[in-house]
Amino acid sequence: MLRKIGQNFQIALPQQIVRLLGLKINEYMDISIQDSRIVLEPQVLVPKDQAYFYSKDWQKDEHEASKDLKRGKVTKTKNIDELFKKLDQK
């Protein structure tokens, strides 16, 4: 899709792309160059106090926990005391 560079070097994104990616006004885009091409990637800003939850370590642990849940590798208890008793038995 051909676009013209306008005032302040702005480029309007085609409506088809905006709809396809679900982009909204005031959202953020990361702009980089790869092999002489301009690459735009939609971004979501994460509050600093929640950044850890998006780290590779956290995501890896979440993936492992999901696999354990699917395999039924869980311990069910009625309260915290029962949980600690079961943990002490192991």
PyMOL Python script that loads the backbone (N, CA, C, O; Angstrom):
from pymol import cmd

cmd.read_pdbstr("""\
ATOM      1  N   MET A   1       0.843  -1.169   0.000  1.00  0.00           N
ATOM      2  CA  MET A   1       0.000   0.000   0.000  1.00  0.00           C
ATOM      3  C   MET A   1       0.892   1.238   0.000  1.00  0.00           C
ATOM      4  O   MET A   1       1.739   1.412   0.876  1.00  0.00           O
ATOM      5  N   LEU A   2       0.693   2.051  -0.954  1.00  0.00           N
ATOM      6  CA  LEU A   2       1.512   3.245  -1.126  1.00  0.00           C
ATOM      7  C   LEU A   2       0.973   4.382  -0.272  1.00  0.00           C
ATOM      8  O   LEU A   2      -0.227   4.656  -0.273  1.00  0.00           O
ATOM      9  N   ARG A   3       1.866   5.043   0.458  1.00  0.00           N
ATOM     10  CA  ARG A   3       1.500   6.193   1.282  1.00  0.00           C
ATOM     11  C   ARG A   3       2.520   7.296   1.065  1.00  0.00           C
ATOM     12  O   ARG A   3       3.690   7.030   0.790  1.00  0.00           O
ATOM     13  N   LYS A   4       2.066   8.541   1.192  1.00  0.00           N
ATOM     14  CA  LYS A   4       2.920   9.710   1.020  1.00  0.00           C
ATOM     15  C   LYS A   4       3.354  10.222   2.395  1.00  0.00           C
ATOM     16  O   LYS A   4       2.551  10.273   3.327  1.00  0.00           O
ATOM     17  N   ILE A   5       4.618  10.596   2.513  1.00  0.00           N
ATOM     18  CA  ILE A   5       5.115  11.189   3.749  1.00  0.00           C
ATOM     19  C   ILE A   5       4.614  12.624   3.803  1.00  0.00           C
ATOM     20  O   ILE A   5       4.855  13.410   2.886  1.00  0.00           O
ATOM     21  N   GLY A   6       3.916  12.961   4.881  1.00  0.00           N
ATOM     22  CA  GLY A   6       3.320  14.289   5.015  1.00  0.00           C
ATOM     23  C   GLY A   6       4.122  15.200   5.920  1.00  0.00           C
ATOM     24  O   GLY A   6       5.293  14.961   6.213  1.00  0.00           O
ATOM     25  N   GLN A   7       3.438  16.267   6.357  1.00  0.00           N
ATOM     26  CA  GLN A   7       4.036  17.252   7.250  1.00  0.00           C
ATOM     27  C   GLN A   7       4.624  16.558   8.480  1.00  0.00           C
ATOM     28  O   GLN A   7       4.039  15.610   9.003  1.00  0.00           O
ATOM     29  N   ASN A   8       5.758  17.027   8.928  1.00  0.00           N
ATOM     30  CA  ASN A   8       6.449  16.436  10.082  1.00  0.00           C
ATOM     31  C   ASN A   8       6.779  14.961   9.864  1.00  0.00           C
ATOM     32  O   ASN A   8       6.926  14.209  10.828  1.00  0.00           O
ATOM     33  N   PHE A   9       6.894  14.549   8.620  1.00  0.00           N
ATOM     34  CA  PHE A   9       7.252  13.175   8.240  1.00  0.00           C
ATOM     35  C   PHE A   9       6.244  12.143   8.746  1.00  0.00           C
ATOM     36  O   PHE A   9       6.616  11.001   9.015  1.00  0.00           O
ATOM     37  N   GLN A  10       4.995  12.523   8.877  1.00  0.00           N
ATOM     38  CA  GLN A  10       3.958  11.598   9.317  1.00  0.00           C
ATOM     39  C   GLN A  10       3.457  10.764   8.147  1.00  0.00           C
ATOM     40  O   GLN A  10       3.429  11.215   7.002  1.00  0.00           O
ATOM     41  N   ILE A  11       3.062   9.531   8.467  1.00  0.00           N
ATOM     42  CA  ILE A  11       2.498   8.615   7.476  1.00  0.00           C
ATOM     43  C   ILE A  11       1.187   8.080   8.048  1.00  0.00           C
ATOM     44  O   ILE A  11       1.164   7.565   9.166  1.00  0.00           O
ATOM     45  N   ALA A  12       0.106   8.197   7.295  1.00  0.00           N
ATOM     46  CA  ALA A  12      -1.189   7.674   7.743  1.00  0.00           C
ATOM     47  C   ALA A  12      -1.248   6.178   7.465  1.00  0.00           C
ATOM     48  O   ALA A  12      -0.945   5.726   6.361  1.00  0.00           O
ATOM     49  N   LEU A  13      -1.644   5.414   8.485  1.00  0.00           N
ATOM     50  CA  LEU A  13      -1.791   3.972   8.303  1.00  0.00           C
ATOM     51  C   LEU A  13      -3.093   3.686   7.567  1.00  0.00           C
ATOM     52  O   LEU A  13      -4.112   4.316   7.850  1.00  0.00           O
ATOM     53  N   PRO A  14      -3.074   2.752   6.631  1.00  0.00           N
ATOM     54  CA  PRO A  14      -4.304   2.392   5.922  1.00  0.00           C
ATOM     55  C   PRO A  14      -5.356   1.841   6.894  1.00  0.00           C
ATOM     56  O   PRO A  14      -5.029   1.088   7.812  1.00  0.00           O
ATOM     57  N   GLN A  15      -6.601   2.220   6.686  1.00  0.00           N
ATOM     58  CA  GLN A  15      -7.707   1.796   7.545  1.00  0.00           C
ATOM     59  C   GLN A  15      -7.787   0.275   7.664  1.00  0.00           C
ATOM     60  O   GLN A  15      -8.117  -0.252   8.727  1.00  0.00           O
ATOM     61  N   GLN A  16      -7.488  -0.423   6.580  1.00  0.00           N
ATOM     62  CA  GLN A  16      -7.527  -1.886   6.580  1.00  0.00           C
ATOM     63  C   GLN A  16      -6.552  -2.452   7.620  1.00  0.00           C
ATOM     64  O   GLN A  16      -6.888  -3.398   8.332  1.00  0.00           O
ATOM     65  N   ILE A  17      -5.360  -1.882   7.705  1.00  0.00           N
ATOM     66  CA  ILE A  17      -4.353  -2.336   8.673  1.00  0.00           C
ATOM     67  C   ILE A  17      -4.789  -1.971  10.088  1.00  0.00           C
ATOM     68  O   ILE A  17      -4.648  -2.772  11.012  1.00  0.00           O
ATOM     69  N   VAL A  18      -5.318  -0.763  10.255  1.00  0.00           N
ATOM     70  CA  VAL A  18      -5.788  -0.313  11.569  1.00  0.00           C
ATOM     71  C   VAL A  18      -6.851  -1.272  12.098  1.00  0.00           C
ATOM     72  O   VAL A  18      -6.794  -1.681  13.258  1.00  0.00           O
ATOM     73  N   ARG A  19      -7.812  -1.631  11.264  1.00  0.00           N
ATOM     74  CA  ARG A  19      -8.884  -2.546  11.673  1.00  0.00           C
ATOM     75  C   ARG A  19      -8.351  -3.947  11.941  1.00  0.00           C
ATOM     76  O   ARG A  19      -8.701  -4.574  12.941  1.00  0.00           O
ATOM     77  N   LEU A  20      -7.503  -4.430  11.042  1.00  0.00           N
ATOM     78  CA  LEU A  20      -6.959  -5.781  11.169  1.00  0.00           C
ATOM     79  C   LEU A  20      -6.195  -5.958  12.478  1.00  0.00           C
ATOM     80  O   LEU A  20      -6.305  -6.999  13.127  1.00  0.00           O
ATOM     81  N   LEU A  21      -5.421  -4.945  12.868  1.00  0.00           N
ATOM     82  CA  LEU A  21      -4.621  -5.026  14.094  1.00  0.00           C
ATOM     83  C   LEU A  21      -5.353  -4.484  15.318  1.00  0.00           C
ATOM     84  O   LEU A  21      -4.844  -4.574  16.436  1.00  0.00           O
ATOM     85  N   GLY A  22      -6.542  -3.925  15.114  1.00  0.00           N
ATOM     86  CA  GLY A  22      -7.309  -3.383  16.233  1.00  0.00           C
ATOM     87  C   GLY A  22      -6.639  -2.187  16.892  1.00  0.00           C
ATOM     88  O   GLY A  22      -6.725  -2.017  18.109  1.00  0.00           O
ATOM     89  N   LEU A  23      -5.973  -1.359  16.097  1.00  0.00           N
ATOM     90  CA  LEU A  23      -5.256  -0.201  16.634  1.00  0.00           C
ATOM     91  C   LEU A  23      -6.226   0.901  17.034  1.00  0.00           C
ATOM     92  O   LEU A  23      -7.289   1.059  16.432  1.00  0.00           O
ATOM     93  N   LYS A  24      -5.852   1.658  18.052  1.00  0.00           N
ATOM     94  CA  LYS A  24      -6.655   2.778  18.536  1.00  0.00           C
ATOM     95  C   LYS A  24      -5.793   4.038  18.577  1.00  0.00           C
ATOM     96  O   LYS A  24      -4.569   3.957  18.682  1.00  0.00           O
ATOM     97  N   ILE A  25      -6.436   5.193  18.495  1.00  0.00           N
ATOM     98  CA  ILE A  25      -5.731   6.473  18.588  1.00  0.00           C
ATOM     99  C   ILE A  25      -5.040   6.562  19.950  1.00  0.00           C
ATOM    100  O   ILE A  25      -5.593   6.134  20.963  1.00  0.00           O
ATOM    101  N   ASN A  26      -3.844   7.112  19.965  1.00  0.00           N
ATOM    102  CA  ASN A  26      -3.006   7.314  21.153  1.00  0.00           C
ATOM    103  C   ASN A  26      -2.328   6.045  21.658  1.00  0.00           C
ATOM    104  O   ASN A  26      -1.685   6.084  22.707  1.00  0.00           O
ATOM    105  N   GLU A  27      -2.448   4.930  20.956  1.00  0.00           N
ATOM    106  CA  GLU A  27      -1.681   3.746  21.331  1.00  0.00           C
ATOM    107  C   GLU A  27      -0.236   3.940  20.870  1.00  0.00           C
ATOM    108  O   GLU A  27       0.058   4.807  20.047  1.00  0.00           O
ATOM    109  N   TYR A  28       0.652   3.120  21.414  1.00  0.00           N
ATOM    110  CA  TYR A  28       2.073   3.241  21.116  1.00  0.00           C
ATOM    111  C   TYR A  28       2.523   2.214  20.085  1.00  0.00           C
ATOM    112  O   TYR A  28       2.011   1.097  20.019  1.00  0.00           O
ATOM    113  N   MET A  29       3.509   2.638  19.274  1.00  0.00           N
ATOM    114  CA  MET A  29       4.122   1.766  18.267  1.00  0.00           C
ATOM    115  C   MET A  29       5.632   1.817  18.458  1.00  0.00           C
ATOM    116  O   MET A  29       6.202   2.892  18.649  1.00  0.00           O
ATOM    117  N   ASP A  30       6.276   0.663  18.407  1.00  0.00           N
ATOM    118  CA  ASP A  30       7.734   0.617  18.389  1.00  0.00           C
ATOM    119  C   ASP A  30       8.157   0.694  16.928  1.00  0.00           C
ATOM    120  O   ASP A  30       7.613  -0.011  16.078  1.00  0.00           O
ATOM    121  N   ILE A  31       9.122   1.546  16.642  1.00  0.00           N
ATOM    122  CA  ILE A  31       9.591   1.727  15.266  1.00  0.00           C
ATOM    123  C   ILE A  31      11.044   1.299  15.200  1.00  0.00           C
ATOM    124  O   ILE A  31      11.879   1.787  15.961  1.00  0.00           O
ATOM    125  N   SER A  32      11.344   0.380  14.284  1.00  0.00           N
ATOM    126  CA  SER A  32      12.722  -0.082  14.119  1.00  0.00           C
ATOM    127  C   SER A  32      13.030  -0.262  12.639  1.00  0.00           C
ATOM    128  O   SER A  32      12.146  -0.186  11.785  1.00  0.00           O
ATOM    129  N   ILE A  33      14.295  -0.498  12.361  1.00  0.00           N
ATOM    130  CA  ILE A  33      14.727  -0.756  10.987  1.00  0.00           C
ATOM    131  C   ILE A  33      15.281  -2.172  10.937  1.00  0.00           C
ATOM    132  O   ILE A  33      16.147  -2.537  11.731  1.00  0.00           O
ATOM    133  N   GLN A  34      14.780  -2.962  10.005  1.00  0.00           N
ATOM    134  CA  GLN A  34      15.264  -4.326   9.792  1.00  0.00           C
ATOM    135  C   GLN A  34      15.488  -4.525   8.306  1.00  0.00           C
ATOM    136  O   GLN A  34      14.553  -4.447   7.510  1.00  0.00           O
ATOM    137  N   ASP A  35      16.733  -4.781   7.939  1.00  0.00           N
ATOM    138  CA  ASP A  35      17.080  -5.000   6.526  1.00  0.00           C
ATOM    139  C   ASP A  35      16.559  -3.871   5.637  1.00  0.00           C
ATOM    140  O   ASP A  35      15.895  -4.130   4.632  1.00  0.00           O
ATOM    141  N   SER A  36      16.848  -2.650   5.992  1.00  0.00           N
ATOM    142  CA  SER A  36      16.452  -1.455   5.228  1.00  0.00           C
ATOM    143  C   SER A  36      14.937  -1.265   5.139  1.00  0.00           C
ATOM    144  O   SER A  36      14.458  -0.566   4.246  1.00  0.00           O
ATOM    145  N   ARG A  37      14.184  -1.869   6.041  1.00  0.00           N
ATOM    146  CA  ARG A  37      12.729  -1.711   6.085  1.00  0.00           C
ATOM    147  C   ARG A  37      12.339  -1.070   7.415  1.00  0.00           C
ATOM    148  O   ARG A  37      12.950  -1.333   8.451  1.00  0.00           O
ATOM    149  N   ILE A  38      11.327  -0.241   7.367  1.00  0.00           N
ATOM    150  CA  ILE A  38      10.778   0.341   8.590  1.00  0.00           C
ATOM    151  C   ILE A  38       9.739  -0.635   9.132  1.00  0.00           C
ATOM    152  O   ILE A  38       8.808  -1.018   8.425  1.00  0.00           O
ATOM    153  N   VAL A  39       9.905  -1.032  10.383  1.00  0.00           N
ATOM    154  CA  VAL A  39       9.000  -1.994  11.009  1.00  0.00           C
ATOM    155  C   VAL A  39       8.273  -1.309  12.164  1.00  0.00           C
ATOM    156  O   VAL A  39       8.902  -0.731  13.050  1.00  0.00           O
ATOM    157  N   LEU A  40       6.951  -1.379  12.144  1.00  0.00           N
ATOM    158  CA  LEU A  40       6.111  -0.823  13.208  1.00  0.00           C
ATOM    159  C   LEU A  40       5.493  -1.978  13.988  1.00  0.00           C
ATOM    160  O   LEU A  40       4.888  -2.875  13.400  1.00  0.00           O
ATOM    161  N   GLU A  41       5.643  -1.956  15.310  1.00  0.00           N
ATOM    162  CA  GLU A  41       5.060  -3.005  16.145  1.00  0.00           C
ATOM    163  C   GLU A  41       4.233  -2.371  17.257  1.00  0.00           C
ATOM    164  O   GLU A  41       4.762  -1.589  18.047  1.00  0.00           O
ATOM    165  N   PRO A  42       2.934  -2.699  17.330  1.00  0.00           N
ATOM    166  CA  PRO A  42       2.093  -2.168  18.405  1.00  0.00           C
ATOM    167  C   PRO A  42       2.659  -2.579  19.770  1.00  0.00           C
ATOM    168  O   PRO A  42       3.144  -3.698  19.938  1.00  0.00           O
ATOM    169  N   GLN A  43       2.592  -1.669  20.730  1.00  0.00           N
ATOM    170  CA  GLN A  43       3.127  -1.912  22.064  1.00  0.00           C
ATOM    171  C   GLN A  43       2.073  -1.613  23.117  1.00  0.00           C
ATOM    172  O   GLN A  43       1.159  -0.818  22.895  1.00  0.00           O
ATOM    173  N   VAL A  44       2.212  -2.255  24.253  1.00  0.00           N
ATOM    174  CA  VAL A  44       1.375  -1.984  25.413  1.00  0.00           C
ATOM    175  C   VAL A  44       2.312  -1.564  26.536  1.00  0.00           C
ATOM    176  O   VAL A  44       3.267  -2.273  26.851  1.00  0.00           O
ATOM    177  N   LEU A  45       2.042  -0.419  27.136  1.00  0.00           N
ATOM    178  CA  LEU A  45       2.860   0.033  28.255  1.00  0.00           C
ATOM    179  C   LEU A  45       2.400  -0.675  29.519  1.00  0.00           C
ATOM    180  O   LEU A  45       1.203  -0.783  29.786  1.00  0.00           O
ATOM    181  N   VAL A  46       3.364  -1.154  30.291  1.00  0.00           N
ATOM    182  CA  VAL A  46       3.079  -1.884  31.515  1.00  0.00           C
ATOM    183  C   VAL A  46       3.502  -1.021  32.704  1.00  0.00           C
ATOM    184  O   VAL A  46       4.617  -0.500  32.718  1.00  0.00           O
ATOM    185  N   PRO A  47       2.628  -0.863  33.702  1.00  0.00           N
ATOM    186  CA  PRO A  47       3.034  -0.111  34.888  1.00  0.00           C
ATOM    187  C   PRO A  47       4.282  -0.739  35.511  1.00  0.00           C
ATOM    188  O   PRO A  47       4.428  -1.961  35.535  1.00  0.00           O
ATOM    189  N   LYS A  48       5.167   0.105  36.007  1.00  0.00           N
ATOM    190  CA  LYS A  48       6.447  -0.353  36.543  1.00  0.00           C
ATOM    191  C   LYS A  48       6.269  -1.418  37.622  1.00  0.00           C
ATOM    192  O   LYS A  48       7.042  -2.375  37.678  1.00  0.00           O
ATOM    193  N   ASP A  49       5.260  -1.263  38.478  1.00  0.00           N
ATOM    194  CA  ASP A  49       5.075  -2.223  39.567  1.00  0.00           C
ATOM    195  C   ASP A  49       4.533  -3.572  39.089  1.00  0.00           C
ATOM    196  O   ASP A  49       4.422  -4.506  39.883  1.00  0.00           O
ATOM    197  N   GLN A  50       4.195  -3.683  37.802  1.00  0.00           N
ATOM    198  CA  GLN A  50       3.727  -4.958  37.259  1.00  0.00           C
ATOM    199  C   GLN A  50       4.668  -5.520  36.198  1.00  0.00           C
ATOM    200  O   GLN A  50       4.381  -6.561  35.606  1.00  0.00           O
ATOM    201  N   ALA A  51       5.771  -4.854  35.955  1.00  0.00           N
ATOM    202  CA  ALA A  51       6.697  -5.264  34.895  1.00  0.00           C
ATOM    203  C   ALA A  51       7.234  -6.672  35.110  1.00  0.00           C
ATOM    204  O   ALA A  51       7.470  -7.393  34.140  1.00  0.00           O
ATOM    205  N   TYR A  52       7.434  -7.082  36.374  1.00  0.00           N
ATOM    206  CA  TYR A  52       7.987  -8.410  36.637  1.00  0.00           C
ATOM    207  C   TYR A  52       7.103  -9.511  36.056  1.00  0.00           C
ATOM    208  O   TYR A  52       7.606 -10.538  35.601  1.00  0.00           O
ATOM    209  N   PHE A  53       5.801  -9.301  36.070  1.00  0.00           N
ATOM    210  CA  PHE A  53       4.877 -10.324  35.583  1.00  0.00           C
ATOM    211  C   PHE A  53       5.021 -10.568  34.083  1.00  0.00           C
ATOM    212  O   PHE A  53       4.510 -11.561  33.564  1.00  0.00           O
ATOM    213  N   TYR A  54       5.706  -9.676  33.392  1.00  0.00           N
ATOM    214  CA  TYR A  54       5.930  -9.827  31.957  1.00  0.00           C
ATOM    215  C   TYR A  54       7.350 -10.277  31.653  1.00  0.00           C
ATOM    216  O   TYR A  54       7.737 -10.367  30.488  1.00  0.00           O
ATOM    217  N   SER A  55       8.127 -10.560  32.688  1.00  0.00           N
ATOM    218  CA  SER A  55       9.512 -10.995  32.489  1.00  0.00           C
ATOM    219  C   SER A  55       9.537 -12.432  31.965  1.00  0.00           C
ATOM    220  O   SER A  55       8.564 -13.172  32.111  1.00  0.00           O
ATOM    221  N   LYS A  56      10.646 -12.813  31.362  1.00  0.00           N
ATOM    222  CA  LYS A  56      10.775 -14.175  30.822  1.00  0.00           C
ATOM    223  C   LYS A  56      10.661 -15.215  31.929  1.00  0.00           C
ATOM    224  O   LYS A  56      10.034 -16.257  31.736  1.00  0.00           O
ATOM    225  N   ASP A  57      11.264 -14.943  33.094  1.00  0.00           N
ATOM    226  CA  ASP A  57      11.199 -15.898  34.208  1.00  0.00           C
ATOM    227  C   ASP A  57       9.758 -16.122  34.661  1.00  0.00           C
ATOM    228  O   ASP A  57       9.325 -17.261  34.835  1.00  0.00           O
ATOM    229  N   TRP A  58       9.025 -15.034  34.848  1.00  0.00           N
ATOM    230  CA  TRP A  58       7.638 -15.158  35.298  1.00  0.00           C
ATOM    231  C   TRP A  58       6.801 -15.903  34.261  1.00  0.00           C
ATOM    232  O   TRP A  58       6.015 -16.781  34.614  1.00  0.00           O
ATOM    233  N   GLN A  59       6.964 -15.561  32.999  1.00  0.00           N
ATOM    234  CA  GLN A  59       6.189 -16.207  31.945  1.00  0.00           C
ATOM    235  C   GLN A  59       6.513 -17.697  31.856  1.00  0.00           C
ATOM    236  O   GLN A  59       5.625 -18.514  31.614  1.00  0.00           O
ATOM    237  N   LYS A  60       7.787 -18.051  32.050  1.00  0.00           N
ATOM    238  CA  LYS A  60       8.191 -19.467  32.044  1.00  0.00           C
ATOM    239  C   LYS A  60       7.505 -20.201  33.197  1.00  0.00           C
ATOM    240  O   LYS A  60       6.964 -21.291  33.010  1.00  0.00           O
ATOM    241  N   ASP A  61       7.530 -19.601  34.387  1.00  0.00           N
ATOM    242  CA  ASP A  61       6.881 -20.220  35.545  1.00  0.00           C
ATOM    243  C   ASP A  61       5.372 -20.352  35.337  1.00  0.00           C
ATOM    244  O   ASP A  61       4.784 -21.363  35.720  1.00  0.00           O
ATOM    245  N   GLU A  62       4.747 -19.354  34.739  1.00  0.00           N
ATOM    246  CA  GLU A  62       3.311 -19.418  34.452  1.00  0.00           C
ATOM    247  C   GLU A  62       3.002 -20.560  33.479  1.00  0.00           C
ATOM    248  O   GLU A  62       2.008 -21.269  33.634  1.00  0.00           O
ATOM    249  N   HIS A  63       3.859 -20.725  32.485  1.00  0.00           N
ATOM    250  CA  HIS A  63       3.677 -21.803  31.507  1.00  0.00           C
ATOM    251  C   HIS A  63       3.767 -23.165  32.203  1.00  0.00           C
ATOM    252  O   HIS A  63       2.957 -24.055  31.946  1.00  0.00           O
ATOM    253  N   GLU A  64       4.757 -23.318  33.083  1.00  0.00           N
ATOM    254  CA  GLU A  64       4.909 -24.574  33.830  1.00  0.00           C
ATOM    255  C   GLU A  64       3.686 -24.824  34.721  1.00  0.00           C
ATOM    256  O   GLU A  64       3.197 -25.950  34.806  1.00  0.00           O
ATOM    257  N   ALA A  65       3.200 -23.782  35.375  1.00  0.00           N
ATOM    258  CA  ALA A  65       2.026 -23.924  36.241  1.00  0.00           C
ATOM    259  C   ALA A  65       0.803 -24.346  35.429  1.00  0.00           C
ATOM    260  O   ALA A  65       0.014 -25.175  35.883  1.00  0.00           O
ATOM    261  N   SER A  66       0.644 -23.789  34.245  1.00  0.00           N
ATOM    262  CA  SER A  66      -0.483 -24.163  33.376  1.00  0.00           C
ATOM    263  C   SER A  66      -0.400 -25.627  32.977  1.00  0.00           C
ATOM    264  O   SER A  66      -1.414 -26.325  32.939  1.00  0.00           O
ATOM    265  N   LYS A  67       0.812 -26.092  32.678  1.00  0.00           N
ATOM    266  CA  LYS A  67       0.989 -27.508  32.324  1.00  0.00           C
ATOM    267  C   LYS A  67       0.645 -28.399  33.513  1.00  0.00           C
ATOM    268  O   LYS A  67      -0.005 -29.430  33.345  1.00  0.00           O
ATOM    269  N   ASP A  68       1.075 -28.011  34.712  1.00  0.00           N
ATOM    270  CA  ASP A  68       0.753 -28.786  35.909  1.00  0.00           C
ATOM    271  C   ASP A  68      -0.756 -28.865  36.119  1.00  0.00           C
ATOM    272  O   ASP A  68      -1.280 -29.928  36.452  1.00  0.00           O
ATOM    273  N   LEU A  69      -1.457 -27.753  35.927  1.00  0.00           N
ATOM    274  CA  LEU A  69      -2.915 -27.749  36.079  1.00  0.00           C
ATOM    275  C   LEU A  69      -3.580 -28.691  35.085  1.00  0.00           C
ATOM    276  O   LEU A  69      -4.497 -29.430  35.444  1.00  0.00           O
ATOM    277  N   LYS A  70      -3.124 -28.669  33.841  1.00  0.00           N
ATOM    278  CA  LYS A  70      -3.710 -29.540  32.814  1.00  0.00           C
ATOM    279  C   LYS A  70      -3.487 -31.011  33.136  1.00  0.00           C
ATOM    280  O   LYS A  70      -4.331 -31.851  32.824  1.00  0.00           O
ATOM    281  N   ARG A  71      -2.347 -31.332  33.765  1.00  0.00           N
ATOM    282  CA  ARG A  71      -2.021 -32.717  34.117  1.00  0.00           C
ATOM    283  C   ARG A  71      -2.661 -33.139  35.435  1.00  0.00           C
ATOM    284  O   ARG A  71      -2.546 -34.292  35.850  1.00  0.00           O
ATOM    285  N   GLY A  72      -3.328 -32.205  36.082  1.00  0.00           N
ATOM    286  CA  GLY A  72      -3.943 -32.522  37.364  1.00  0.00           C
ATOM    287  C   GLY A  72      -2.939 -32.575  38.502  1.00  0.00           C
ATOM    288  O   GLY A  72      -3.232 -33.118  39.567  1.00  0.00           O
ATOM    289  N   LYS A  73      -1.778 -32.025  38.286  1.00  0.00           N
ATOM    290  CA  LYS A  73      -0.716 -32.035  39.295  1.00  0.00           C
ATOM    291  C   LYS A  73      -0.927 -30.851  40.246  1.00  0.00           C
ATOM    292  O   LYS A  73      -0.164 -29.885  40.245  1.00  0.00           O
ATOM    293  N   VAL A  74      -1.989 -30.959  41.060  1.00  0.00           N
ATOM    294  CA  VAL A  74      -2.354 -29.891  41.990  1.00  0.00           C
ATOM    295  C   VAL A  74      -2.727 -30.493  43.339  1.00  0.00           C
ATOM    296  O   VAL A  74      -3.052 -31.677  43.435  1.00  0.00           O
ATOM    297  N   THR A  75      -2.678 -29.683  44.359  1.00  0.00           N
ATOM    298  CA  THR A  75      -3.098 -30.088  45.694  1.00  0.00           C
ATOM    299  C   THR A  75      -4.272 -29.215  46.096  1.00  0.00           C
ATOM    300  O   THR A  75      -4.180 -27.987  46.094  1.00  0.00           O
ATOM    301  N   LYS A  76      -5.382 -29.864  46.442  1.00  0.00           N
ATOM    302  CA  LYS A  76      -6.565 -29.112  46.866  1.00  0.00           C
ATOM    303  C   LYS A  76      -6.697 -29.213  48.379  1.00  0.00           C
ATOM    304  O   LYS A  76      -6.584 -30.296  48.954  1.00  0.00           O
ATOM    305  N   THR A  77      -6.936 -28.076  49.013  1.00  0.00           N
ATOM    306  CA  THR A  77      -7.140 -28.035  50.459  1.00  0.00           C
ATOM    307  C   THR A  77      -8.305 -27.104  50.771  1.00  0.00           C
ATOM    308  O   THR A  77      -8.693 -26.265  49.958  1.00  0.00           O
ATOM    309  N   LYS A  78      -8.857 -27.278  51.984  1.00  0.00           N
ATOM    310  CA  LYS A  78      -9.987 -26.445  52.398  1.00  0.00           C
ATOM    311  C   LYS A  78      -9.537 -25.151  53.066  1.00  0.00           C
ATOM    312  O   LYS A  78     -10.268 -24.161  53.078  1.00  0.00           O
ATOM    313  N   ASN A  79      -8.319 -25.170  53.624  1.00  0.00           N
ATOM    314  CA  ASN A  79      -7.827 -23.969  54.299  1.00  0.00           C
ATOM    315  C   ASN A  79      -6.299 -23.983  54.335  1.00  0.00           C
ATOM    316  O   ASN A  79      -5.668 -24.951  53.911  1.00  0.00           O
ATOM    317  N   ILE A  80      -5.729 -22.927  54.834  1.00  0.00           N
ATOM    318  CA  ILE A  80      -4.271 -22.770  54.833  1.00  0.00           C
ATOM    319  C   ILE A  80      -3.592 -23.785  55.751  1.00  0.00           C
ATOM    320  O   ILE A  80      -2.508 -24.275  55.435  1.00  0.00           O
ATOM    321  N   ASP A  81      -4.221 -24.105  56.886  1.00  0.00           N
ATOM    322  CA  ASP A  81      -3.623 -25.079  57.808  1.00  0.00           C
ATOM    323  C   ASP A  81      -3.503 -26.448  57.154  1.00  0.00           C
ATOM    324  O   ASP A  81      -2.484 -27.125  57.289  1.00  0.00           O
ATOM    325  N   GLU A  82      -4.552 -26.847  56.446  1.00  0.00           N
ATOM    326  CA  GLU A  82      -4.529 -28.134  55.740  1.00  0.00           C
ATOM    327  C   GLU A  82      -3.445 -28.137  54.663  1.00  0.00           C
ATOM    328  O   GLU A  82      -2.780 -29.150  54.448  1.00  0.00           O
ATOM    329  N   LEU A  83      -3.274 -27.017  53.998  1.00  0.00           N
ATOM    330  CA  LEU A  83      -2.227 -26.909  52.980  1.00  0.00           C
ATOM    331  C   LEU A  83      -0.855 -27.131  53.595  1.00  0.00           C
ATOM    332  O   LEU A  83      -0.050 -27.892  53.059  1.00  0.00           O
ATOM    333  N   PHE A  84      -0.580 -26.470  54.721  1.00  0.00           N
ATOM    334  CA  PHE A  84       0.729 -26.624  55.358  1.00  0.00           C
ATOM    335  C   PHE A  84       0.954 -28.054  55.853  1.00  0.00           C
ATOM    336  O   PHE A  84       2.075 -28.557  55.781  1.00  0.00           O
ATOM    337  N   LYS A  85      -0.085 -28.710  56.350  1.00  0.00           N
ATOM    338  CA  LYS A  85       0.048 -30.106  56.778  1.00  0.00           C
ATOM    339  C   LYS A  85       0.448 -30.984  55.596  1.00  0.00           C
ATOM    340  O   LYS A  85       1.335 -31.828  55.718  1.00  0.00           O
ATOM    341  N   LYS A  86      -0.208 -30.784  54.453  1.00  0.00           N
ATOM    342  CA  LYS A  86       0.118 -31.578  53.264  1.00  0.00           C
ATOM    343  C   LYS A  86       1.540 -31.298  52.789  1.00  0.00           C
ATOM    344  O   LYS A  86       2.249 -32.209  52.362  1.00  0.00           O
ATOM    345  N   LEU A  87       1.948 -30.050  52.866  1.00  0.00           N
ATOM    346  CA  LEU A  87       3.312 -29.700  52.448  1.00  0.00           C
ATOM    347  C   LEU A  87       4.348 -30.317  53.381  1.00  0.00           C
ATOM    348  O   LEU A  87       5.404 -30.757  52.928  1.00  0.00           O
ATOM    349  N   ASP A  88       4.054 -30.354  54.685  1.00  0.00           N
ATOM    350  CA  ASP A  88       4.981 -30.953  55.652  1.00  0.00           C
ATOM    351  C   ASP A  88       5.118 -32.454  55.438  1.00  0.00           C
ATOM    352  O   ASP A  88       6.169 -33.017  55.744  1.00  0.00           O
ATOM    353  N   GLN A  89       4.082 -33.120  54.918  1.00  0.00           N
ATOM    354  CA  GLN A  89       4.119 -34.561  54.677  1.00  0.00           C
ATOM    355  C   GLN A  89       5.035 -34.924  53.520  1.00  0.00           C
ATOM    356  O   GLN A  89       5.504 -36.060  53.438  1.00  0.00           O
ATOM    357  N   LYS A  90       5.296 -33.991  52.634  1.00  0.00           N
ATOM    358  CA  LYS A  90       6.100 -34.297  51.441  1.00  0.00           C
ATOM    359  C   LYS A  90       7.552 -34.216  51.702  1.00  0.00           C
ATOM    360  O   LYS A  90       8.356 -34.446  50.799  1.00  0.00           O
TER     361      LYS A  90
END
""", "prot")
cmd.dss("prot")
cmd.show_as("cartoon", "prot")
cmd.util.cbc("prot")
cmd.orient("prot")
